[in-house]
Amino acid sequence: MRGGTRIRGLISCVLTLAAAIVLYYSIYRPWALTWGATEEEVRRAMPGDEIVRHPTFSGTRAVSIRARPEEI
């Protein structure tokens, strides 16, 4: 029975790892790449986008400050 227990443990480990990978790519990573940004900010071109024509990575993060530009 030791072999069967070891195989079940290995299968459990593989399934847990697969679930973690799916959750990371489907929930956490999209959220982390757009942290704090509105949908409009994510869609629109940003200053500096023209510098790299074909980026391998794209993320838009933002912080909202409730103040007039002169106050910042």
VEXLUM-51160 format. One record per atom (N, C-alpha, C): residue in one letter; atom name; y, x, z. Coordinates in steps of 0.02 Angstrom, whole numbers, m for minus. Layout:
<mipas>
rest:A atom:CA Y:Y X:X Z:Z
...
</mipas>
This chain:
<mipas>
rest:M atom:N Y:m60 X:40 Z:0
rest:M atom:CA Y:0 X:0 Z:0
rest:M atom:C Y:63 X:42 Z:0
rest:R atom:N Y:58 X:106 Z:19
rest:R atom:CA Y:119 X:148 Z:20
rest:R atom:C Y:150 X:152 Z:m48
rest:G atom:N Y:111 X:159 Z:m101
rest:G atom:CA Y:136 X:164 Z:m168
rest:G atom:C Y:174 X:101 Z:m189
rest:G atom:N Y:148 X:43 Z:m170
rest:G atom:CA Y:181 X:m19 Z:m186
rest:G atom:C Y:247 X:m27 Z:m150
rest:T atom:N Y:250 X:m4 Z:m89
rest:T atom:CA Y:312 X:m7 Z:m50
rest:T atom:C Y:364 X:39 Z:m80
rest:R atom:N Y:342 X:97 Z:m102
rest:R atom:CA Y:388 X:145 Z:m133
rest:R atom:C Y:416 X:117 Z:m199
rest:I atom:N Y:374 X:86 Z:m239
rest:I atom:CA Y:396 X:57 Z:m302
rest:I atom:C Y:445 X:0 Z:m290
rest:R atom:N Y:429 X:m44 Z:m241
rest:R atom:CA Y:475 X:m99 Z:m225
rest:R atom:C Y:542 X:m71 Z:m201
rest:G atom:N Y:541 X:m19 Z:m162
rest:G atom:CA Y:604 X:13 Z:m138
rest:G atom:C Y:644 X:42 Z:m196
rest:L atom:N Y:610 X:73 Z:m243
rest:L atom:CA Y:642 X:102 Z:m302
rest:L atom:C Y:672 X:47 Z:m345
rest:I atom:N Y:635 X:m7 Z:m356
rest:I atom:CA Y:660 X:m63 Z:m396
rest:I atom:C Y:721 X:m94 Z:m362
rest:S atom:N Y:718 X:m102 Z:m297
rest:S atom:CA Y:774 X:m129 Z:m259
rest:S atom:C Y:835 X:m85 Z:m266
rest:C atom:N Y:826 X:m20 Z:m262
rest:C atom:CA Y:881 X:28 Z:m269
rest:C atom:C Y:911 X:24 Z:m339
rest:V atom:N Y:870 X:22 Z:m390
rest:V atom:CA Y:894 X:18 Z:m459
rest:V atom:C Y:932 X:m48 Z:m471
rest:L atom:N Y:906 X:m104 Z:m446
rest:L atom:CA Y:940 X:m168 Z:m454
rest:L atom:C Y:1007 X:m169 Z:m417
rest:T atom:N Y:1009 X:m140 Z:m357
rest:T atom:CA Y:1072 X:m137 Z:m319
rest:T atom:C Y:1123 X:m94 Z:m357
rest:L atom:N Y:1102 X:m38 Z:m383
rest:L atom:CA Y:1147 X:5 Z:m422
rest:L atom:C Y:1172 X:m31 Z:m484
rest:A atom:N Y:1127 X:m65 Z:m520
rest:A atom:CA Y:1147 X:m103 Z:m579
rest:A atom:C Y:1197 X:m158 Z:m562
rest:A atom:N Y:1186 X:m193 Z:m508
rest:A atom:CA Y:1233 X:m245 Z:m486
rest:A atom:C Y:1301 X:m215 Z:m469
rest:A atom:N Y:1302 X:m158 Z:m436
rest:A atom:CA Y:1364 X:m125 Z:m418
rest:A atom:C Y:1403 X:m104 Z:m480
rest:I atom:N Y:1368 X:m79 Z:m530
rest:I atom:CA Y:1400 X:m58 Z:m593
rest:I atom:C Y:1429 X:m119 Z:m629
rest:V atom:N Y:1392 X:m173 Z:m632
rest:V atom:CA Y:1417 X:m234 Z:m665
rest:V atom:C Y:1479 X:m260 Z:m629
rest:L atom:N Y:1477 X:m263 Z:m563
rest:L atom:CA Y:1534 X:m287 Z:m524
rest:L atom:C Y:1594 X:m241 Z:m533
rest:Y atom:N Y:1583 X:m176 Z:m535
rest:Y atom:CA Y:1638 X:m128 Z:m544
rest:Y atom:C Y:1673 X:m140 Z:m611
rest:Y atom:N Y:1634 X:m143 Z:m665
rest:Y atom:CA Y:1664 X:m150 Z:m732
rest:Y atom:C Y:1690 X:m220 Z:m747
rest:S atom:N Y:1663 X:m270 Z:m716
rest:S atom:CA Y:1684 X:m338 Z:m731
rest:S atom:C Y:1739 X:m365 Z:m685
rest:I atom:N Y:1743 X:m339 Z:m624
rest:I atom:CA Y:1792 X:m366 Z:m576
rest:I atom:C Y:1841 X:m312 Z:m553
rest:Y atom:N Y:1817 X:m259 Z:m523
rest:Y atom:CA Y:1862 X:m210 Z:m491
rest:Y atom:C Y:1904 X:m171 Z:m542
rest:R atom:N Y:1873 X:m144 Z:m594
rest:R atom:CA Y:1910 X:m100 Z:m640
rest:R atom:C Y:1965 X:m138 Z:m677
rest:P atom:N Y:1954 X:m198 Z:m704
rest:P atom:CA Y:2010 X:m234 Z:m736
rest:P atom:C Y:2067 X:m247 Z:m687
rest:W atom:N Y:2051 X:m265 Z:m626
rest:W atom:CA Y:2103 X:m276 Z:m576
rest:W atom:C Y:2140 X:m211 Z:m561
rest:A atom:N Y:2105 X:m157 Z:m553
rest:A atom:CA Y:2136 X:m93 Z:m535
rest:A atom:C Y:2180 X:m67 Z:m592
rest:L atom:N Y:2163 X:m80 Z:m654
rest:L atom:CA Y:2202 X:m56 Z:m711
rest:L atom:C Y:2266 X:m96 Z:m722
rest:T atom:N Y:2272 X:m153 Z:m691
rest:T atom:CA Y:2332 X:m194 Z:m700
rest:T atom:C Y:2363 X:m213 Z:m633
rest:W atom:N Y:2351 X:m173 Z:m583
rest:W atom:CA Y:2374 X:m188 Z:m515
rest:W atom:C Y:2449 X:m201 Z:m513
rest:G atom:N Y:2468 X:m260 Z:m490
rest:G atom:CA Y:2538 X:m277 Z:m480
rest:G atom:C Y:2576 X:m297 Z:m542
rest:A atom:N Y:2547 X:m289 Z:m601
rest:A atom:CA Y:2581 X:m305 Z:m664
rest:A atom:C Y:2568 X:m377 Z:m684
rest:T atom:N Y:2619 X:m408 Z:m714
rest:T atom:CA Y:2611 X:m475 Z:m741
rest:T atom:C Y:2574 X:m470 Z:m807
rest:E atom:N Y:2548 X:m527 Z:m832
rest:E atom:CA Y:2514 X:m527 Z:m897
rest:E atom:C Y:2561 X:m504 Z:m952
rest:E atom:N Y:2624 X:m524 Z:m948
rest:E atom:CA Y:2673 X:m505 Z:m999
rest:E atom:C Y:2684 X:m429 Z:m998
rest:E atom:N Y:2687 X:m399 Z:m939
rest:E atom:CA Y:2696 X:m327 Z:m934
rest:E atom:C Y:2635 X:m290 Z:m962
rest:V atom:N Y:2577 X:m317 Z:m952
rest:V atom:CA Y:2516 X:m285 Z:m978
rest:V atom:C Y:2514 X:m288 Z:m1054
rest:R atom:N Y:2536 X:m344 Z:m1083
rest:R atom:CA Y:2534 X:m353 Z:m1156
rest:R atom:C Y:2588 X:m314 Z:m1193
rest:R atom:N Y:2647 X:m308 Z:m1165
rest:R atom:CA Y:2703 X:m279 Z:m1203
rest:R atom:C Y:2700 X:m203 Z:m1205
rest:A atom:N Y:2736 X:m176 Z:m1254
rest:A atom:CA Y:2741 X:m103 Z:m1260
rest:A atom:C Y:2784 X:m77 Z:m1204
rest:M atom:N Y:2768 X:m19 Z:m1179
rest:M atom:CA Y:2805 X:13 Z:m1125
rest:M atom:C Y:2835 X:78 Z:m1150
rest:P atom:N Y:2889 X:100 Z:m1118
rest:P atom:CA Y:2918 X:164 Z:m1137
rest:P atom:C Y:2866 X:219 Z:m1132
rest:G atom:N Y:2862 X:260 Z:m1183
rest:G atom:CA Y:2814 X:314 Z:m1185
rest:G atom:C Y:2750 X:298 Z:m1222
rest:D atom:N Y:2738 X:233 Z:m1238
rest:D atom:CA Y:2678 X:214 Z:m1275
rest:D atom:C Y:2675 X:249 Z:m1343
rest:E atom:N Y:2732 X:265 Z:m1372
rest:E atom:CA Y:2734 X:295 Z:m1438
rest:E atom:C Y:2715 X:369 Z:m1437
rest:I atom:N Y:2712 X:399 Z:m1379
rest:I atom:CA Y:2696 X:470 Z:m1373
rest:I atom:C Y:2623 X:483 Z:m1391
rest:V atom:N Y:2578 X:441 Z:m1367
rest:V atom:CA Y:2507 X:449 Z:m1381
rest:V atom:C Y:2485 X:390 Z:m1423
rest:R atom:N Y:2469 X:402 Z:m1486
rest:R atom:CA Y:2452 X:348 Z:m1533
rest:R atom:C Y:2386 X:314 Z:m1517
rest:H atom:N Y:2335 X:351 Z:m1499
rest:H atom:CA Y:2268 X:323 Z:m1486
rest:H atom:C Y:2243 X:347 Z:m1418
rest:P atom:N Y:2268 X:318 Z:m1364
rest:P atom:CA Y:2247 X:341 Z:m1297
rest:P atom:C Y:2174 X:325 Z:m1283
rest:T atom:N Y:2143 X:365 Z:m1242
rest:T atom:CA Y:2074 X:352 Z:m1221
rest:T atom:C Y:2073 X:310 Z:m1157
rest:F atom:N Y:2130 X:302 Z:m1127
rest:F atom:CA Y:2135 X:265 Z:m1064
rest:F atom:C Y:2201 X:226 Z:m1064
rest:S atom:N Y:2199 X:165 Z:m1040
rest:S atom:CA Y:2260 X:126 Z:m1037
rest:S atom:C Y:2261 X:85 Z:m973
rest:G atom:N Y:2314 X:93 Z:m935
rest:G atom:CA Y:2321 X:55 Z:m873
rest:G atom:C Y:2395 X:39 Z:m862
rest:T atom:N Y:2409 X:m19 Z:m837
rest:T atom:CA Y:2478 X:m39 Z:m822
rest:T atom:C Y:2480 X:m62 Z:m750
rest:R atom:N Y:2516 X:m26 Z:m709
rest:R atom:CA Y:2524 X:m45 Z:m639
rest:R atom:C Y:2598 X:m55 Z:m626
rest:A atom:N Y:2615 X:m99 Z:m579
rest:A atom:CA Y:2685 X:m114 Z:m568
rest:A atom:C Y:2698 X:m130 Z:m494
rest:V atom:N Y:2761 X:m123 Z:m477
rest:V atom:CA Y:2785 X:m141 Z:m410
rest:V atom:C Y:2847 X:m183 Z:m422
rest:S atom:N Y:2850 X:m242 Z:m392
rest:S atom:CA Y:2909 X:m285 Z:m398
rest:S atom:C Y:2956 X:m272 Z:m340
rest:I atom:N Y:3019 X:m261 Z:m356
rest:I atom:CA Y:3070 X:m249 Z:m305
rest:I atom:C Y:3121 X:m305 Z:m311
rest:R atom:N Y:3129 X:m343 Z:m259
rest:R atom:CA Y:3175 X:m400 Z:m259
rest:R atom:C Y:3246 X:m377 Z:m240
rest:A atom:N Y:3279 X:m347 Z:m290
rest:A atom:CA Y:3347 X:m323 Z:m279
rest:A atom:C Y:3379 X:m313 Z:m347
rest:R atom:N Y:3445 X:m313 Z:m347
rest:R atom:CA Y:3482 X:m298 Z:m408
rest:R atom:C Y:3476 X:m224 Z:m423
rest:P atom:N Y:3478 X:m205 Z:m487
rest:P atom:CA Y:3472 X:m134 Z:m505
rest:P atom:C Y:3522 X:m89 Z:m467
rest:E atom:N Y:3582 X:m115 Z:m455
rest:E atom:CA Y:3632 X:m74 Z:m419
rest:E atom:C Y:3611 X:m60 Z:m348
rest:E atom:N Y:3569 X:m101 Z:m319
rest:E atom:CA Y:3548 X:m92 Z:m250
rest:E atom:C Y:3490 X:m43 Z:m241
rest:I atom:N Y:3461 X:m24 Z:m296
rest:I atom:CA Y:3403 X:20 Z:m292
rest:I atom:C Y:3424 X:93 Z:m298
</mipas>
